[in-house]
Amino acid sequence: MPKKLIVLGSSNVDYILNVPHFLAPGETLAGDQYQVSLGGKGANQAVAAGRAGADVTFIAAVGDDDVGRSAISQFQQDKIDTRLIQVVENEKTGVALIFVNSEGENMIGIYAGANGAMTEAMVKPLLPEISSADLLLMQLETPQEALDLAAEHAKKSGVRVVVNPAPARALSDRFLSFVDIITPNETEAELLTGIKVESDEDAALASQKLHEKGIEIVIITLGKRGAWVSQMDASREITGDLIPGFRVEAIDTIGAGDTFNGVLVTALLEGKSLLQSVELAHAAGALAVTKKGAHPAIPWRKAIDQFYLENKQ
């Protein structure tokens, strides 16, 4: 019987415009390749896990609008259990306004919408579902009070807690004490530790800081270079190394980190080693940047496995 994953996080609709370069204040710039697609960090990670074969349930909030109804329908097609998605009356589904430059980099502005209604009161009735899971995956696009409650309950229930600390913001030591695995990028790692991550040595130091807060596994994603993966054992001995990514021609990096996280936890729940799980997540993230958009670019498991086998050194 497959192990159970719960993703608690945001669900948005993404409005995406490709531009030659990022706009300066006061600048008007003609763009092209405008598209609308479903997104949100929580939704992206749930979709990535569902398409990778996880038994995944999504805890989220959407508006009572056409976008929210469409999102729920799409999640079901992506093999996600949608029973715990809350529909918030008189509120719109969250929105992300995204500019993508000629290098495939992006800038994102977010309106929380229904995501802002994911409060402690909304999550409390769902705690029995969380305690029945094997792993809880969360991000930071929902109110912190909900994340605090879910993480503490999961930890007390023996459920593994994985946090992708994005978008970047400060987190309390109390919250971090409930976390088993954390997956920041360089910017997020710097905000959490005060260490600017520009080298493997910096990544090791930042990981050490996070281990000191009680976190067992730290995975600092480093874009094209791959990820610094650090693990602390029961005797508090720390081992870390760079696990390289796969080289591809990037078209659009939207959702690549979310794809990495969704596939990472799926592989861990399948019983794969930490190294194998990170490598499979790298393969999925590499595939995601070769297509445009968030959900449309997230690969299915067959494609991930094929890419991994063909490109593994």
Backbone torsions as a table, in degrees:
resi	resn	phi	psi	omega
1	MET	NA	127.6	-178.0
2	PRO	-65.8	145.8	177.3
3	LYS	-71.3	154.1	-171.2
4	LYS	-98.7	131.6	176.9
5	LEU	-111.8	134.7	168.6
6	ILE	-117.1	129.5	172.8
7	VAL	-107.4	124.6	175.6
8	LEU	-112.7	120.0	-178.1
9	GLY	180.0	-161.4	-170.6
10	SER	-91.8	155.3	171.8
11	SER	-133.7	122.0	-178.0
12	ASN	-127.2	170.0	162.4
13	VAL	-109.9	132.1	-176.9
14	ASP	-99.2	129.1	171.6
15	TYR	-108.1	112.5	-168.0
16	ILE	-116.9	131.5	177.0
17	LEU	-131.3	125.3	174.5
18	ASN	-82.6	130.7	-178.7
19	VAL	-129.9	155.1	179.8
20	PRO	-61.5	-37.5	178.4
21	HIS	-153.7	165.1	178.8
22	PHE	-69.6	142.5	-174.2
23	LEU	-71.6	143.4	170.4
24	ALA	-90.8	158.9	178.0
25	PRO	-53.6	130.6	178.9
26	GLY	83.6	-3.9	-176.4
27	GLU	-87.5	138.2	170.0
28	THR	-109.7	130.8	-171.9
29	LEU	-135.5	131.0	177.3
30	ALA	-76.8	130.6	178.0
31	GLY	-115.9	-179.4	177.5
32	ASP	-147.1	179.1	177.6
33	GLN	53.1	47.7	176.2
34	TYR	-69.8	136.6	176.9
35	GLN	-148.5	157.2	176.2
36	VAL	-120.9	128.0	178.4
37	SER	-148.6	161.8	177.0
38	LEU	-74.0	145.9	-178.9
39	GLY	-159.5	-148.8	-171.8
40	GLY	98.0	135.2	-173.2
41	LYS	-60.7	-42.1	178.8
42	GLY	-63.7	-47.3	180.0
43	ALA	-62.7	-43.6	178.6
44	ASN	-57.6	-44.4	-176.9
45	GLN	-70.7	-37.1	176.5
46	ALA	-65.4	-42.4	178.9
47	VAL	-64.2	-43.5	179.0
48	ALA	-59.4	-42.4	179.1
49	ALA	-67.5	-43.5	179.7
50	GLY	-61.6	-45.1	-179.8
51	ARG	-69.6	-23.9	178.7
52	ALA	-85.0	-5.8	174.6
53	GLY	106.8	9.3	-179.3
54	ALA	-74.7	154.5	168.2
55	ASP	-87.6	92.4	-167.4
56	VAL	-118.7	134.5	173.5
57	THR	-116.2	136.5	-175.7
58	PHE	-109.4	124.1	171.4
59	ILE	-101.9	116.6	-176.2
60	ALA	-158.4	174.9	175.6
61	ALA	-131.2	132.8	175.7
62	VAL	-125.0	163.1	178.7
63	GLY	-79.4	164.9	176.4
64	ASP	-86.7	59.1	-177.8
65	ASP	-130.8	174.4	-178.5
66	ASP	-61.3	-35.1	-179.7
67	VAL	-63.3	-44.3	179.7
68	GLY	-62.9	-44.1	179.3
69	ARG	-65.1	-39.8	178.7
70	SER	-64.7	-39.3	179.9
71	ALA	-61.6	-46.8	-179.2
72	ILE	-60.6	-43.2	178.9
73	SER	-61.2	-42.6	-180.0
74	GLN	-67.3	-39.4	178.9
75	PHE	-58.9	-40.2	179.9
76	GLN	-63.4	-37.1	176.9
77	GLN	-67.7	-24.3	179.5
78	ASP	-93.0	19.8	173.3
79	LYS	68.0	34.0	179.9
80	ILE	-107.4	135.2	173.2
81	ASP	-76.9	117.6	-173.1
82	THR	-103.5	10.9	-175.5
83	ARG	-57.3	-31.4	-172.3
84	LEU	-98.0	8.5	175.2
85	ILE	-78.2	125.9	-177.8
86	GLN	-95.4	134.5	175.7
87	VAL	-99.7	119.2	-174.7
88	VAL	-95.5	119.1	-178.5
89	GLU	-67.8	145.5	176.8
90	ASN	57.4	32.5	176.8
91	GLU	-138.9	152.2	179.1
92	LYS	-93.8	152.5	172.5
93	THR	-64.4	145.8	-178.7
94	GLY	-55.7	153.2	-176.4
95	VAL	-128.6	139.1	171.5
96	ALA	-122.5	126.5	175.8
97	LEU	-101.6	117.8	-168.4
98	ILE	-124.1	127.6	169.9
99	PHE	-106.0	134.2	177.4
100	VAL	-118.6	124.5	-178.2
101	ASN	-88.0	-178.4	-174.9
102	SER	-68.1	-15.2	178.0
103	GLU	-91.3	-0.2	-178.2
104	GLY	85.5	2.0	177.4
105	GLU	-79.6	160.1	-177.4
106	ASN	-134.3	155.6	170.5
107	MET	-123.8	136.8	-171.8
108	ILE	-133.6	131.8	169.9
109	GLY	-114.6	139.7	-172.2
110	ILE	-125.2	136.0	166.7
111	TYR	-107.9	119.6	-171.8
112	ALA	-64.3	-39.5	-178.4
113	GLY	54.2	-131.2	-177.6
114	ALA	-62.5	-24.0	178.2
115	ASN	-57.8	-31.9	-179.9
116	GLY	-67.8	-15.0	-180.0
117	ALA	-86.8	-2.1	179.2
118	MET	-77.5	74.1	-175.6
119	THR	-95.0	177.0	175.6
120	GLU	-57.3	-40.2	-178.9
121	ALA	-64.1	-35.2	-180.0
122	MET	-74.1	-35.1	-176.5
123	VAL	-80.3	-30.5	-173.2
124	LYS	-53.2	-45.8	-180.0
125	PRO	-66.2	-14.8	-176.9
126	LEU	-95.1	-0.6	-176.9
127	LEU	-59.1	-37.1	176.4
128	PRO	-59.8	-34.6	176.7
129	GLU	-65.6	-41.2	179.6
130	ILE	-64.4	-42.3	-177.9
131	SER	-68.4	-17.6	179.0
132	SER	-87.9	-4.9	-178.2
133	ALA	-86.6	168.3	173.7
134	ASP	-96.8	-26.9	-177.9
135	LEU	-150.6	139.6	176.5
136	LEU	-116.4	124.2	178.7
137	LEU	-112.7	128.2	-179.0
138	MET	-136.5	161.9	174.5
139	GLN	-130.7	-162.7	-173.0
140	LEU	-121.3	27.9	177.4
141	GLU	-97.2	7.8	175.0
142	THR	-118.7	160.5	-176.1
143	PRO	-56.1	140.4	-175.2
144	GLN	-61.9	-32.2	-178.1
145	GLU	-61.0	-35.5	178.5
146	ALA	-70.4	-40.3	179.5
147	LEU	-65.5	-41.7	178.9
148	ASP	-58.8	-49.2	-177.6
149	LEU	-62.9	-47.0	-177.2
150	ALA	-65.1	-43.4	-177.8
151	ALA	-65.6	-45.0	-179.3
152	GLU	-63.4	-43.5	-179.4
153	HIS	-65.7	-42.5	179.6
154	ALA	-61.4	-46.0	-178.8
155	LYS	-60.2	-44.7	-179.9
156	LYS	-66.6	-24.5	-178.2
157	SER	-92.5	2.2	-179.8
158	GLY	78.7	18.8	178.5
159	VAL	-91.9	130.5	-179.5
160	ARG	-67.7	134.4	-176.6
161	VAL	-112.6	122.1	177.6
162	VAL	-117.6	128.7	-179.5
163	VAL	-123.6	126.0	169.2
164	ASN	-97.5	102.6	-169.0
165	PRO	-79.3	63.8	-177.7
166	ALA	-135.1	143.2	-4.0
167	PRO	-63.0	156.1	-173.8
168	ALA	-60.5	129.0	170.9
169	ARG	-161.1	161.1	179.9
170	ALA	-67.7	144.8	178.4
171	LEU	-128.7	143.6	-177.8
172	SER	-73.2	152.9	175.6
173	ASP	-61.7	-33.0	179.1
174	ARG	-62.8	-47.2	178.9
175	PHE	-61.9	-44.8	-178.2
176	LEU	-64.4	-25.8	179.2
177	SER	-67.5	-16.9	178.3
178	PHE	-89.8	-6.3	-171.4
179	VAL	-93.0	132.6	176.8
180	ASP	-94.2	-38.8	-179.3
181	ILE	-134.0	133.4	177.2
182	ILE	-127.5	142.1	-172.4
183	THR	-130.0	64.9	179.4
184	PRO	-78.3	157.8	164.6
185	ASN	-89.4	-174.0	-175.8
186	GLU	-60.2	-43.0	-178.5
187	THR	-63.9	-45.7	-179.2
188	GLU	-66.7	-38.2	178.0
189	ALA	-63.5	-39.6	179.3
190	GLU	-65.1	-42.1	180.0
191	LEU	-63.8	-37.5	-176.9
192	LEU	-78.1	-25.8	-172.5
193	THR	-121.4	-17.1	-175.6
194	GLY	81.0	5.6	-178.8
195	ILE	-107.4	121.5	177.8
196	LYS	-75.2	121.3	-173.9
197	VAL	-93.0	100.9	179.7
198	GLU	-122.8	-3.0	-177.6
199	SER	-153.0	170.6	176.5
200	ASP	-61.8	-36.4	179.0
201	GLU	-63.5	-41.1	176.8
202	ASP	-63.1	-43.2	-179.8
203	ALA	-61.2	-40.3	178.9
204	ALA	-64.0	-41.1	179.4
205	LEU	-66.7	-42.7	178.5
206	ALA	-64.1	-41.0	177.7
207	SER	-60.7	-42.2	178.7
208	GLN	-56.7	-44.3	179.6
209	LYS	-59.8	-40.7	-178.7
210	LEU	-74.0	-35.9	174.6
211	HIS	-60.9	-37.2	-179.7
212	GLU	-62.6	-19.7	177.6
213	LYS	-88.4	3.3	175.2
214	GLY	101.5	5.3	-177.2
215	ILE	-84.4	128.1	-175.2
216	GLU	-73.2	-45.9	-175.2
217	ILE	-124.6	129.5	177.0
218	VAL	-119.6	125.4	177.5
219	ILE	-123.0	106.4	179.7
220	ILE	-97.4	111.5	-178.9
221	THR	-78.4	136.0	-171.1
222	LEU	-122.9	31.4	177.8
223	GLY	63.3	-130.2	-175.7
224	LYS	-61.7	-26.5	-176.7
225	ARG	-73.1	-24.2	-178.8
226	GLY	119.1	-130.7	-178.6
227	ALA	-149.8	140.0	172.2
228	TRP	-87.8	121.7	-175.5
229	VAL	-116.1	121.0	-175.3
230	SER	-128.5	135.0	-177.1
231	GLN	-131.1	136.9	177.4
232	MET	-109.6	125.0	-178.6
233	ASP	-88.3	-176.7	-175.0
234	ALA	-62.0	-27.2	178.7
235	SER	-89.0	7.1	178.7
236	ARG	69.4	20.6	172.2
237	GLU	-81.2	136.0	-174.2
238	ILE	-112.0	132.5	172.1
239	THR	-125.2	140.0	-179.1
240	GLY	-148.7	154.5	179.6
241	ASP	-162.2	160.0	175.3
242	LEU	-85.2	126.9	173.7
243	ILE	-107.5	108.2	-174.6
244	PRO	-63.2	152.9	174.0
245	GLY	-91.1	-169.6	179.0
246	PHE	-105.8	138.2	-178.2
247	ARG	-86.5	122.8	177.0
248	VAL	-140.0	167.9	175.4
249	GLU	-85.7	107.6	-176.1
250	ALA	-76.9	131.2	175.7
251	ILE	-104.7	-38.0	-173.2
252	ASP	-160.3	120.7	-176.5
253	THR	-90.9	3.0	179.7
254	ILE	-58.9	127.2	174.7
255	GLY	80.3	-0.8	-177.4
256	ALA	-66.3	-43.8	178.4
257	GLY	-64.7	-36.5	178.0
258	ASP	-67.3	-40.0	176.5
259	THR	-60.0	-44.6	177.7
260	PHE	-54.8	-48.9	-176.6
261	ASN	-65.7	-43.1	-179.1
262	GLY	-63.5	-40.6	-179.2
263	VAL	-76.7	-34.6	177.0
264	LEU	-55.8	-52.6	-176.3
265	VAL	-69.5	-32.0	176.3
266	THR	-61.0	-46.9	-179.7
267	ALA	-64.6	-40.3	178.2
268	LEU	-62.5	-40.9	179.2
269	LEU	-68.1	-24.5	176.3
270	GLU	-77.4	-7.7	179.2
271	GLY	92.7	10.0	177.3
272	LYS	-71.5	154.8	178.4
273	SER	-66.4	164.9	178.1
274	LEU	-60.5	-43.3	178.9
275	LEU	-60.7	-49.2	-180.0
276	GLN	-62.3	-39.5	-178.8
277	SER	-64.3	-43.3	178.8
278	VAL	-65.6	-41.6	-180.0
279	GLU	-63.8	-41.2	178.2
280	LEU	-66.2	-38.9	176.7
281	ALA	-64.7	-39.1	174.7
282	HIS	-58.9	-43.6	-179.6
283	ALA	-61.2	-43.5	179.3
284	ALA	-65.7	-42.7	178.2
285	GLY	-63.3	-38.0	178.3
286	ALA	-63.2	-43.6	178.0
287	LEU	-63.1	-37.6	-176.6
288	ALA	-63.5	-34.1	-176.7
289	VAL	-79.4	-5.6	179.2
290	THR	-89.9	1.5	177.7
291	LYS	-133.0	161.2	-177.6
292	LYS	-88.4	150.7	174.9
293	GLY	88.1	178.3	-180.0
294	ALA	-92.1	-82.8	-179.0
295	HIS	-56.5	-41.8	-178.5
296	PRO	-61.5	-22.7	-176.0
297	ALA	-93.9	-10.6	-176.1
298	ILE	-73.5	123.0	-174.4
299	PRO	-80.1	158.6	172.4
300	TRP	-88.1	163.8	-171.3
301	ARG	-61.5	-38.8	-178.3
302	LYS	-58.0	-43.5	-179.9
303	ALA	-68.1	-37.7	179.4
304	ILE	-63.1	-49.1	-178.4
305	ASP	-62.0	-41.3	-179.6
306	GLN	-64.5	-45.8	179.2
307	PHE	-62.1	-43.0	-178.7
308	TYR	-61.8	-46.9	-178.8
309	LEU	-65.3	-35.9	-177.3
310	GLU	-77.9	-22.9	-172.9
311	ASN	-116.2	-6.9	179.1
312	LYS	-65.4	131.4	179.3
313	GLN	-73.7	NA	NA
